[in-house]
Amino acid sequence: MKEKKAWVLNGFLGVLLILIFVAAGLLLLINVNEIVGVVAIVIGALLASGLTVVQPNEGYIVTFFGSYVGTIRESGIWLTVPLSLRKKVSLRVRNFNSAKLKVNDIEGNPIEIAAVVVFRVVDSAKATFDVDRYEQFVEIQSETALRHVANKYPYDVFESTGYSLRGNSEEIAEELSKELQERLSVAGVEVLEARLTHLAYSTEIASAMLQRQQATAIISARSKIVEGAVGMVQLAIAQLQKEGVIELDEERKAAMINNLLVAIVSDRSANPVINTGSLY
């Protein structure tokens, strides 16, 4: 199915035609010919059955004895095919908030995930005739796509590099939108945006994963501190030797490097020891 424009006539002109046929029919029925008068009144009634009022951002599917005639999208009052059936389809932008789904990421860790999908109907014929209850179709396909995307990535990246659900929210949202559009195009629905609204480890592993994240953060911070400390020690020794402030043999240089590294890397503040020399 593909949406097409239905035949319509300005509704106010249609009302005028209806009034003309009914008035002429009554006059003919009374004064001239009863049969012609009845025919004119019947024509007016048939035309009246085609009057349709369309609200903004709404469409009406028009079917005539089982055949799809077209869709009325323009707001206002219109006269369309008499004796036709009209079904309203909302063209407004709508949100769908998925429930919190419990799924496994690519590493097998159970996580809780939820998303919001912003969509609208762009092809009323597909939404009406190609799927049964397109709103329910959007809900089921949105949750299916969310599960599929969640199964492709880890919750977080620790040792390896790559995308993760927590660290690459923009990329995950883009992929989710793309997959949803592929799934919902059959229903004539356009996906405007899809984003994660909830992401967390399941309660049974949340505590263990929090400890893992804390340990990873501590290791990363320590690595940066050691890297900076080595650079500072190298700079200090090079500066002392360049200016000739003190001559260091290998033993004293090793002791100085040890003391500087301990002072810089230690969690606690260094306590200076002042050497005043011997009293005797």
Secondary structure, DSSP 8 states (H G I E B T S, - for coil): ----B---EEHHHHHHHHHHHHHHHHHIIIII-HHHHHHHHHHHHHHHTTEEEE-TTEEEEEEETTEEEEEE-S-EEEE--TT-EEEEEE-S-EEEE---EEEE-TTS-EEEEEEEEEEEES-HHIIIIISSSHHHHHHHHHHHHHHHHHHHS-SS-SSS-S--TTT-HHHHHHHHHHHHHHHHGGGTEEEEEEEEEEEEE-HHHHHHHHHHHHHHHHHHHHHHHHHHHHHHHHHHHHHHHHHTS----HHHHHHHHHHHHHHHH-SS------------
